Amino acid sequence: MLESFRKYLISQKLVADKYIAFYLKWISMCYNYLDIDEKDMINNTQKQEFLKHLSSTYEDWQVKQADTALRMYNYFISRKKGSHKLESF
């Protein structure tokens, strides 16, 4: 799923290429921390729990970047579940 999201970010030019790896890292870290499947959307409580966890070891700008990545990923998942147009990504 993360590979599809990476291709989506590139094709839509949503994030500069040099930041994509970091967006994927935050998403992977979050889903590992929450121990849930990457195909599932996370709710706001789960996201806030993860961001709080991050804030103990990362800078504020990194936590904000992680928040942005997770919001974009949730949107991507919701679109993917609702439309088969993204299947090619």
Phi and psi restraints in degrees (value plus and minus 20) as a CYANA .aco file:
   2 LEU   PHI     -85.8   -45.8
   2 LEU   PSI     -53.5   -13.5
   3 GLU   PHI     -84.9   -44.9
   3 GLU   PSI     -59.9   -19.9
   4 SER   PHI     -83.4   -43.4
   4 SER   PSI     -60.5   -20.5
   5 PHE   PHI     -85.7   -45.7
   5 PHE   PSI     -61.0   -21.0
   6 ARG   PHI     -78.0   -38.0
   6 ARG   PSI     -66.5   -26.5
   7 LYS   PHI     -84.2   -44.2
   7 LYS   PSI     -57.1   -17.1
   8 TYR   PHI     -83.1   -43.1
   8 TYR   PSI     -67.2   -27.2
   9 LEU   PHI     -79.1   -39.1
   9 LEU   PSI     -62.1   -22.1
  10 ILE   PHI     -87.3   -47.3
  10 ILE   PSI     -68.1   -28.1
  11 SER   PHI     -86.3   -46.3
  11 SER   PSI     -53.3   -13.3
  12 GLN   PHI    -110.9   -70.9
  12 GLN   PSI     -24.4    15.6
  13 LYS   PHI      33.2    73.2
  13 LYS   PSI      25.2    65.2
  14 LEU   PHI    -104.6   -64.6
  14 LEU   PSI     -44.6    -4.6
  15 VAL   PHI    -161.3  -121.3
  15 VAL   PSI     120.1   160.1
  16 ALA   PHI     -79.4   -39.4
  16 ALA   PSI     121.0   161.0
  17 ASP   PHI     -69.8   -29.8
  17 ASP   PSI     -58.8   -18.8
  18 LYS   PHI     -88.9   -48.9
  18 LYS   PSI     -33.9     6.1
  19 TYR   PHI    -121.2   -81.2
  19 TYR   PSI     -31.8     8.2
  20 ILE   PHI     -77.9   -37.9
  20 ILE   PSI     -63.2   -23.2
  21 ALA   PHI     -79.1   -39.1
  21 ALA   PSI     -55.9   -15.9
  22 PHE   PHI     -90.4   -50.4
  22 PHE   PSI     -60.2   -20.2
  23 TYR   PHI     -80.0   -40.0
  23 TYR   PSI     -63.9   -23.9
  24 LEU   PHI     -85.6   -45.6
  24 LEU   PSI     -56.8   -16.8
  25 LYS   PHI     -82.1   -42.1
  25 LYS   PSI     -65.9   -25.9
  26 TRP   PHI     -82.5   -42.5
  26 TRP   PSI     -62.2   -22.2
  27 ILE   PHI     -84.3   -44.3
  27 ILE   PSI     -66.8   -26.8
  28 SER   PHI     -80.8   -40.8
  28 SER   PSI     -65.3   -25.3
  29 MET   PHI     -80.0   -40.0
  29 MET   PSI     -62.7   -22.7
  30 CYS   PHI     -82.7   -42.7
  30 CYS   PSI     -69.5   -29.5
  31 TYR   PHI     -86.9   -46.9
  31 TYR   PSI     -53.6   -13.6
  32 ASN   PHI     -87.9   -47.9
  32 ASN   PSI     -63.6   -23.6
  33 TYR   PHI     -80.9   -40.9
  33 TYR   PSI     -64.1   -24.1
  34 LEU   PHI    -100.9   -60.9
  34 LEU   PSI     -33.1     6.9
  35 ASP   PHI      36.5    76.5
  35 ASP   PSI      31.9    71.9
  36 ILE   PHI    -148.5  -108.5
  36 ILE   PSI     142.1   182.1
  37 ASP   PHI     -91.2   -51.2
  37 ASP   PSI     120.7   160.7
  38 GLU   PHI     -86.9   -46.9
  38 GLU   PSI     -30.4     9.6
  39 LYS   PHI    -105.8   -65.8
  39 LYS   PSI     -30.5     9.5
  40 ASP   PHI    -113.4   -73.4
  40 ASP   PSI     122.9   162.9
  41 MET   PHI     -97.0   -57.0
  41 MET   PSI     131.0   171.0
  42 ILE   PHI    -124.4   -84.4
  42 ILE   PSI     131.3   171.3
  43 ASN   PHI    -112.4   -72.4
  43 ASN   PSI     153.6   193.6
  44 ASN   PHI     -83.6   -43.6
  44 ASN   PSI     -56.8   -16.8
  45 THR   PHI     -82.8   -42.8
  45 THR   PSI     -64.5   -24.5
  46 GLN   PHI     -82.8   -42.8
  46 GLN   PSI     -62.8   -22.8
  47 LYS   PHI     -82.6   -42.6
  47 LYS   PSI     -65.7   -25.7
  48 GLN   PHI     -84.1   -44.1
  48 GLN   PSI     -57.0   -17.0
  49 GLU   PHI     -81.2   -41.2
  49 GLU   PSI     -65.2   -25.2
  50 PHE   PHI     -86.5   -46.5
  50 PHE   PSI     -64.1   -24.1
  51 LEU   PHI     -83.2   -43.2
  51 LEU   PSI     -56.8   -16.8
  52 LYS   PHI     -84.0   -44.0
  52 LYS   PSI     -62.6   -22.6
  53 HIS   PHI     -79.0   -39.0
  53 HIS   PSI     -65.3   -25.3
  54 LEU   PHI     -82.6   -42.6
  54 LEU   PSI     -58.9   -18.9
  55 SER   PHI     -83.6   -43.6
  55 SER   PSI     -36.8     3.2
  56 SER   PHI     -97.9   -57.9
  56 SER   PSI     -38.0     2.0
  57 THR   PHI    -150.1  -110.1
  57 THR   PSI     -27.7    12.3
  58 TYR   PHI    -141.5  -101.5
  58 TYR   PSI     139.3   179.3
  59 GLU   PHI     -89.5   -49.5
  59 GLU   PSI     137.7   177.7
  60 ASP   PHI     -76.3   -36.3
  60 ASP   PSI     -61.8   -21.8
  61 TRP   PHI     -84.2   -44.2
  61 TRP   PSI     -51.7   -11.7
  62 GLN   PHI     -91.9   -51.9
  62 GLN   PSI     -58.8   -18.8
  63 VAL   PHI     -84.7   -44.7
  63 VAL   PSI     -60.0   -20.0
  64 LYS   PHI     -85.0   -45.0
  64 LYS   PSI     -60.1   -20.1
  65 GLN   PHI     -83.8   -43.8
  65 GLN   PSI     -61.3   -21.3
  66 ALA   PHI     -82.9   -42.9
  66 ALA   PSI     -61.5   -21.5
  67 ASP   PHI     -80.1   -40.1
  67 ASP   PSI     -66.6   -26.6
  68 THR   PHI     -80.8   -40.8
  68 THR   PSI     -65.4   -25.4
  69 ALA   PHI     -79.8   -39.8
  69 ALA   PSI     -64.2   -24.2
  70 LEU   PHI     -87.4   -47.4
  70 LEU   PSI     -57.9   -17.9
  71 ARG   PHI     -84.5   -44.5
  71 ARG   PSI     -62.8   -22.8
  72 MET   PHI     -85.6   -45.6
  72 MET   PSI     -59.1   -19.1
  73 TYR   PHI     -87.6   -47.6
  73 TYR   PSI     -61.4   -21.4
  74 ASN   PHI     -80.9   -40.9
  74 ASN   PSI     -61.6   -21.6
  75 TYR   PHI     -82.4   -42.4
  75 TYR   PSI     -64.8   -24.8
  76 PHE   PHI     -78.6   -38.6
  76 PHE   PSI     -66.6   -26.6
  77 ILE   PHI     -83.2   -43.2
  77 ILE   PSI     -63.4   -23.4
  78 SER   PHI     -83.0   -43.0
  78 SER   PSI     -58.3   -18.3
  79 ARG   PHI     -88.9   -48.9
  79 ARG   PSI     -60.2   -20.2
  80 LYS   PHI     -84.9   -44.9
  80 LYS   PSI     -59.9   -19.9
  81 LYS   PHI     -90.0   -50.0
  81 LYS   PSI     -50.9   -10.9
  82 GLY   PHI    -112.4   -72.4
  82 GLY   PSI     -30.2     9.8
  83 SER   PHI    -168.4  -128.4
  83 SER   PSI     120.8   160.8
  84 HIS   PHI    -110.7   -70.7
  84 HIS   PSI     -17.4    22.6
  85 LYS   PHI     -84.0   -44.0
  85 LYS   PSI     -48.6    -8.6
  86 LEU   PHI    -106.4   -66.4
  86 LEU   PSI     -20.0    20.0
  87 GLU   PHI     -78.4   -38.4
  87 GLU   PSI     -48.6    -8.6
  88 SER   PHI     -94.7   -54.7
  88 SER   PSI     -32.9     7.1
